[in-house]
Amino acid sequence: MYGIDLSLAYIKQNLKTHITTDELAEIAGYSVWHFGRLFATATGRTISAYICKCRLDAALQEMAMGAKAVDVAFDYGFDTYAGFYKAFVRMYGISPKKYLSLYGKWEANMLREHELRVALGHWDAPQGLELKNISADDGAKVKENVWRYGEDLILKTADRDLVLRDLKLRKALTKQGFITSSALLTKTGSEYLDGERVFTLSHKIKGIPLPDVDRFGESRQEFGRKCGKALANLHLALKDVEADVMPDDKDVYKQATEWAKKLDLPADVTDDYKENFGKLAGKLPKQLIHRDPNPANILFDNGEVTGFIDFDISERNIRLFDVCYLATGILAKWEYGDKDIRDKWLLILSGVLFGYDEVSPLTDEEKQAVYYVILSIQLIFVAYCEGFDSPEMKQLAKINREMLDYIIGIKDQIKAIF
């Protein structure tokens, strides 16, 4: 969801001004309707609910530092203090004064934990276990809508429609014999907690993401092959349940060409892309795909793939997108300093491709399109990063532009894999 972070940054910088959905969608580069769906997927809230929570959090922080409650309520866009008070109680279950007396100095994670523990009370789950944000065990970015509860349970929140689709997809995959996490029933017998925020609670799938030392170690090509085979098996299962899930249909070639307009690419690269991928794109097999099979979402145990997680943004697209996205997600690790990763990556890429092809043979057109799909994924992300003004995002844009240039530079080597 390339434009969502930009919209989130804009919200946090403009909490004391009027913010509209139209301007956020324009900043993110999506239609209003599509932006709303992606925003809910990323944050677990509607746009208005997310903005409201950010304003309440910021107001509470100022109150904790001595500001008058009435003043901060007006500063953050509430017409009356009574309106601010009602919104806060609706969000956190207690008054601002009571909250500050219980928790003292405001911290975002305190607010979140209180909210989450209230939600957990709707399940017959053990109480008082450790609750923390999920992040990949190799230190990847924290996922803001997923938490581990104890050692075995996963609490997750998302837009109601996405929760229902995710549950339906998991059930369908389970019937196909694919390992997924089943939702635990609430005390009322529901598969999810339906309220201002919609939650599910599930058992954790056995396994953890494979650390970098193994991904790029001596068995790196075999690691890639195992990932490719597992992804192919997942695709076979997803194809069988596609009619039941009715996913959104996407066109990566159209998306990439639009994002590419924001970049200063060499003319020969642009011409080659439009001419050759333009001819291939319409011939590539499409189906329901995972859409985010980065290494953090692939679980291993004893050196074998045990399953995939996070199907929130599954869509109908070319199946080669998942294969190449998996490979670019591994390549992204070069930012941590090991320049040899760039050379090792070609072996991993070949492992992924051959592993996939072994289970679900790639068509001739798919084999010809590998370079162009990898290029598509990378140029989209570079264009997205360059839309930010913050130093952090500028640095990320620089790193990913280096990756993009590297991919362009090894075009012939990528094409020579098949």
C-alpha positions in Angstrom: 0.0 0.0 0.0 2.5 2.5 -1.3 0.6 5.8 -0.7 -0.9 5.0 2.7 2.2 6.0 4.8 2.3 9.4 3.1 -1.3 10.0 4.1 -0.7 8.9 7.6 2.3 11.3 7.9 0.1 14.1 6.6 -2.6 13.4 9.2 -0.1 13.5 12.1 1.3 16.8 10.8 -2.1 18.4 10.4 -4.2 17.3 13.4 -5.2 20.8 14.3 -6.6 21.6 10.8 -9.5 20.3 8.8 -8.6 17.1 6.9 -10.7 15.7 4.1 -10.8 12.3 2.5 -10.4 13.8 -0.9 -7.1 15.5 -0.1 -5.7 12.3 1.6 -6.7 10.2 -1.4 -4.9 12.7 -3.7 -1.8 12.7 -1.6 -1.7 8.9 -1.6 -2.4 8.7 -5.4 -5.6 6.6 -5.3 -9.3 7.2 -6.0 -11.3 8.0 -2.9 -13.1 4.6 -2.9 -9.9 2.6 -3.3 -8.0 4.8 -0.8 -10.7 4.1 1.8 -10.3 0.3 1.4 -6.5 0.4 1.5 -6.5 2.8 4.5 -8.8 0.5 6.5 -6.6 -2.5 5.6 -3.4 -0.7 6.9 -4.8 0.9 10.1 -7.8 -1.3 11.0 -10.0 1.9 11.2 -12.1 4.0 8.9 -10.4 7.3 7.9 -12.6 9.4 10.2 -12.1 7.0 13.2 -8.3 7.0 12.7 -8.1 10.8 12.6 -10.3 11.1 15.7 -8.1 8.7 17.6 -5.0 10.6 16.6 -6.5 13.8 17.8 -7.6 12.3 21.1 -4.2 10.9 21.6 -2.5 14.2 20.9 -4.9 16.2 23.0 -4.4 13.8 25.9 -0.6 14.1 25.6 -0.9 17.9 26.0 -3.3 17.5 28.9 -0.8 15.3 30.6 1.8 18.0 30.2 -0.4 20.6 31.9 -2.6 22.1 29.1 -6.2 22.9 29.9 -8.6 20.2 28.7 -11.0 22.8 27.2 -8.2 24.5 25.2 -6.8 21.3 23.7 -10.3 20.1 22.8 -10.9 23.2 20.7 -7.3 23.1 19.3 -7.9 19.6 17.9 -11.2 20.4 16.2 -13.9 19.5 18.7 -16.7 22.1 18.8 -17.3 21.6 22.5 -15.5 20.0 25.4 -18.5 17.8 25.8 -18.0 16.5 22.3 -14.3 15.8 23.1 -15.3 14.0 26.3 -17.9 11.8 24.7 -15.5 10.8 21.9 -12.8 9.9 24.4 -15.1 7.8 26.5 -16.4 6.1 23.4 -12.8 5.3 22.4 -11.3 4.3 25.7 -14.2 3.5 28.0 -13.2 6.0 30.7 -12.9 9.8 31.0 -9.7 11.6 30.2 -9.2 12.5 33.8 -9.7 9.0 35.0 -7.3 7.7 32.3 -4.6 10.1 33.3 -5.0 9.2 37.0 -4.6 5.5 36.1 -1.8 5.7 33.7 0.0 8.9 34.4 2.1 10.4 31.6 0.6 9.6 28.3 2.2 7.0 26.0 0.7 5.7 22.8 1.4 2.1 23.6 -0.5 2.4 27.0 -3.6 3.6 25.2 -3.3 0.8 22.7 -2.8 -1.8 25.3 -5.8 -0.7 27.4 -7.9 -0.8 24.3 -6.7 -4.3 23.3 -7.1 -5.8 26.7 -10.7 -4.7 26.7 -11.2 -6.4 23.4 -9.4 -9.6 24.6 -12.0 -9.8 27.4 -14.6 -10.9 24.9 -12.8 -14.3 24.5 -12.3 -17.1 27.0 -8.6 -16.6 26.6 -6.1 -16.6 29.6 -5.9 -13.1 31.1 -2.8 -11.1 31.9 -0.5 -12.5 29.3 2.2 -10.4 27.6 0.8 -8.3 24.7 3.1 -6.9 22.1 3.1 -5.7 18.5 4.0 -8.3 15.9 7.2 -7.8 14.0 9.3 -10.2 12.0 11.8 -12.0 14.2 14.6 -10.6 12.1 13.6 -7.1 13.1 11.3 -6.1 10.2 8.9 -3.2 10.6 6.3 -3.5 13.3 2.8 -4.3 12.0 0.5 -1.8 13.6 -2.7 -3.9 13.5 -1.4 -7.3 14.7 -0.3 -8.3 18.2 1.0 -11.4 19.8 -0.8 -12.4 23.0 1.3 -14.8 25.1 3.2 -17.3 23.0 0.4 -18.9 21.0 -2.3 -16.3 20.2 -2.5 -13.6 17.6 -4.9 -10.6 17.9 -5.6 -8.7 14.7 -7.8 -5.8 13.7 -9.0 -4.6 10.3 -11.9 -3.2 8.4 -15.0 -5.3 8.8 -15.3 -6.3 5.2 -11.6 -7.3 5.1 -12.0 -9.3 8.2 -14.9 -11.2 6.7 -13.0 -11.8 3.5 -9.9 -12.9 5.4 -12.0 -15.4 7.4 -13.6 -16.8 4.3 -10.3 -17.2 2.6 -8.7 -19.0 5.6 -11.7 -21.4 5.8 -11.5 -22.1 2.1 -7.8 -22.8 2.2 -8.2 -25.0 5.2 -10.7 -27.1 3.3 -8.0 -27.4 0.6 -5.7 -28.9 3.2 -3.5 -25.8 3.4 -2.3 -24.8 6.9 -3.9 -21.6 8.1 -4.8 -20.1 11.5 -8.5 -20.7 12.4 -10.3 -17.9 14.4 -11.3 -18.6 18.0 -14.9 -18.0 18.9 -15.8 -15.1 21.2 -17.9 -15.7 24.3 -21.0 -15.0 22.2 -20.0 -17.6 19.6 -18.8 -15.2 16.9 -15.7 -15.6 14.8 -14.8 -11.9 15.3 -15.5 -9.1 17.7 -17.7 -6.5 15.9 -17.7 -3.0 17.2 -16.0 0.3 16.5 -12.9 -1.8 15.7 -13.3 -5.4 14.4 -10.9 -8.0 16.0 -10.1 -11.6 15.4 -8.1 -13.9 17.8 -6.3 -16.9 16.3 -3.7 -19.5 17.2 -0.3 -18.7 15.9 0.9 -21.0 13.1 4.0 -23.0 14.0 7.2 -21.5 12.7 9.1 -18.1 12.4 10.4 -16.1 9.4 13.8 -17.4 8.4 16.6 -15.0 9.6 19.0 -13.3 7.1 21.9 -15.5 8.1 20.0 -18.4 6.6 18.4 -16.6 3.7 21.8 -15.5 2.5 23.9 -18.4 3.8 25.4 -21.3 1.9 22.0 -22.9 1.3 20.5 -19.7 -0.1 19.4 -21.2 -3.4 17.7 -24.1 -1.6 16.0 -21.5 0.6 14.7 -19.8 -2.5 13.6 -23.1 -4.0 11.6 -24.0 -0.8 9.9 -20.6 -0.8 9.1 -21.0 -4.5 7.6 -24.4 -4.1 5.5 -23.4 -1.1 4.2 -20.3 -3.0 3.2 -22.5 -5.9 1.3 -24.8 -3.6 -0.4 -21.8 -2.1 -1.4 -20.5 -5.5 -2.9 -23.8 -6.4 -5.1 -23.6 -3.3 -5.9 -19.9 -3.9 -7.0 -20.6 -7.4 -9.5 -23.2 -6.2 -11.1 -20.8 -3.8 -11.0 -17.7 -5.9 -14.7 -17.9 -6.9 -15.7 -18.0 -3.2 -13.6 -15.0 -2.2 -14.4 -12.7 -5.2 -11.2 -10.6 -4.9 -10.5 -7.2 -6.5 -8.9 -7.4 -9.9 -5.7 -5.5 -10.5 -3.4 -4.7 -13.4 0.2 -4.4 -12.4 1.3 -3.1 -15.8 -1.2 -0.3 -15.7 -0.2 0.6 -12.1 3.5 0.5 -12.9 3.3 2.7 -16.0 1.3 5.3 -14.0 3.9 5.4 -11.2 6.8 5.4 -13.6 5.7 8.8 -14.8 6.9 10.2 -11.5 10.4 8.9 -12.1 13.3 10.1 -14.2 14.1 6.9 -16.0 16.5 6.4 -18.9 14.6 6.5 -22.2 15.9 3.1 -23.3 14.5 1.6 -20.1 11.1 3.1 -20.5 10.9 2.2 -24.2 12.0 -1.4 -23.5 9.5 -1.7 -20.7 6.5 -0.4 -22.6 7.3 -2.3 -25.8 8.2 -5.7 -24.3 6.2 -5.9 -21.1 3.3 -4.2 -22.8 3.1 -7.2 -25.2 3.5 -9.8 -22.4 1.4 -8.4 -19.6 -2.0 -9.4 -21.1 -0.8 -12.9 -21.7 0.3 -13.7 -18.2 -1.9 -16.0 -16.1 -4.0 -14.2 -13.5 -5.6 -15.5 -10.3 -6.1 -14.8 -6.6 -2.7 -14.1 -5.1 -1.3 -13.4 -1.7 -0.1 -10.0 -2.7 2.4 -9.6 0.2 4.5 -12.8 0.4 7.6 -10.9 1.7 10.0 -13.1 3.9 8.3 -11.9 7.1 5.1 -13.5 6.0 6.6 -17.0 5.3 7.1 -19.2 8.3 9.8 -21.9 8.7 10.3 -24.6 11.2 13.2 -27.0 11.1 14.2 -25.6 7.8 10.9 -26.2 6.1 8.1 -23.8 5.2 5.1 -24.3 7.6 2.8 -21.7 6.2 2.0 -18.2 5.1 0.3 -15.4 7.1 -1.4 -12.1 6.4 -3.8 -12.5 3.5 -5.4 -9.0 4.2 -4.6 -7.5 0.8 -5.1 -10.6 -1.4 -6.2 -9.7 -4.9 -6.6 -11.0 -8.4 -3.4 -10.2 -10.3 -0.8 -12.0 -12.4 0.5 -14.9 -10.3 4.1 -13.9 -11.3 3.6 -10.8 -9.1 3.8 -12.9 -5.9 6.9 -14.8 -7.2 8.8 -11.6 -8.0 7.5 -9.8 -4.9 8.9 -12.6 -2.7 12.3 -12.1 -4.4 12.4 -8.3 -4.2 11.4 -8.6 -0.5 14.6 -10.6 0.0 16.7 -8.2 -2.1 15.5 -5.3 0.1 17.7 -6.6 2.9 20.8 -5.2 1.2 20.1 -1.9 3.0 21.6 -3.5 6.2 25.1 -3.1 4.9 26.2 -6.4 3.2 26.8 -5.4 -0.4 27.5 -9.1 -1.3 23.8 -9.6 -0.9 23.3 -8.2 -4.3 25.4 -11.0 -5.9 23.9 -13.7 -3.6 20.4 -12.6 -4.5 20.6 -13.9 -8.1 21.0 -17.4 -6.8 18.1 -16.9 -4.4 15.9 -15.5 -7.3 16.8 -18.5 -9.4 15.9 -20.8 -6.5 12.5 -19.1 -6.1 11.7 -19.4 -9.8 12.8 -23.0 -10.3 11.1 -24.1 -7.1 7.8 -22.5 -8.3 8.2 -23.9 -11.8 8.8 -27.4 -10.4 5.3 -27.4 -8.7 3.3 -25.1 -11.1 5.1 -24.7 -14.4 5.6 -21.2 -15.6 4.5 -20.3 -19.1 7.0 -19.1 -21.7 5.5 -15.6 -21.4 6.0 -15.7 -17.6 9.6 -16.7 -18.0 10.1 -13.8 -20.4 8.4 -11.4 -18.1 10.3 -12.0 -14.8 12.6 -9.0 -15.3 9.8 -6.7 -16.1 7.6 -7.7 -13.2 10.6 -7.2 -10.8 11.2 -3.9 -12.4 7.5 -3.0 -12.0 7.5 -3.7 -8.3 10.6 -1.7 -7.6 9.8 1.3 -9.7 6.4 1.6 -8.0 8.1 1.6 -4.6 10.8 4.1 -5.6 8.1 6.5 -6.9 6.2 6.1 -3.7 9.2 6.9 -1.5 10.2 9.9 -3.5 6.8 11.4 -2.7 7.9 12.1 0.9 9.8 15.1 2.2 11.0 13.5 5.4 14.8 12.6 5.7 13.9 9.0 6.6 11.8 8.5 3.5 14.4 10.3 1.3 17.0 7.9 2.5 14.6 5.0 1.8 14.0 6.4 -1.7 17.8 6.6 -2.2 18.3 3.0 -1.2 15.5 1.7 -3.3 16.7 3.8 -6.3 20.0 2.0 -6.0 18.2 -1.3 -6.0 16.2 -0.2 -9.0 19.4 0.7 -10.9 21.0 -2.6 -9.8 18.0 -4.5 -11.2 18.2 -2.6 -14.5 21.9 -3.3 -14.6 21.5 -7.1 -14.3 18.6 -7.3 -16.8 20.5 -9.8 -19.0 21.5 -11.9 -16.0 17.9 -12.1 -14.8 16.6 -12.9 -18.3 19.3 -15.6 -18.6 17.9 -17.6 -15.6 15.5 -19.3 -18.0 
